[in-house]
Amino acid sequence: MEDRCADSMLLQEEDRRMRYLRTLVDFTAQLIIQGRMNRPDAECIVEVMRLQILRLFPGKNETYDIIYRPRFERIINEFTYDSNRATIH
């Protein structure tokens, strides 16, 4: 019985971290898309978000690189501007 309760608590904690992850990723993407920011600022925001994700899920660097890095690279390429040229890509 105690094992089942402990498993349930672990699953609830995992679910909470996954919901937070989705919120964090979605918020970061929207901030870049709507923020009209330059590329270095967007890259900095993504790096802070990446570090937060790896705190939530230690050892999941490869998973981040497969799932989230391409998404953020695409968003940065599409929605930021080069601060030297000051034009939106």
FENWOHU-V933534 format. One line per field, one symbol per residue. ss: DSSP state (~ for helix, > for strand, _ for the rest). phi: phi as a letter, one per 20 degrees, with the letter a starting at -180 (. if undefined). psi: psi as a letter, one per 20 degrees, with the letter a starting at -180 (. if undefined). A space follows every 50 residues. Layout:
BEGIN
ss=???
phi=???
psi=???
END
This chain:
BEGIN
ss=_~~~~~~~~~~~~~~~~~~~~~~~~~~~~~~~~~~__>~~~~~~~~~~~~ ~~~~~~____~~~~~~~~~~~~~~~~~~~_>>____>>_
phi=.fffffffffffffffffffgffffffffffffeeldeggfffffffffg ffffffcgmdgffgffeegffffffffeddcfffdlcff
psi=ghghgggghghggggghgggggggggggghgggiilrrghgghgghgggg hgghhhmqjkghgghgghghghgggghhjrqohhhlqp.
END
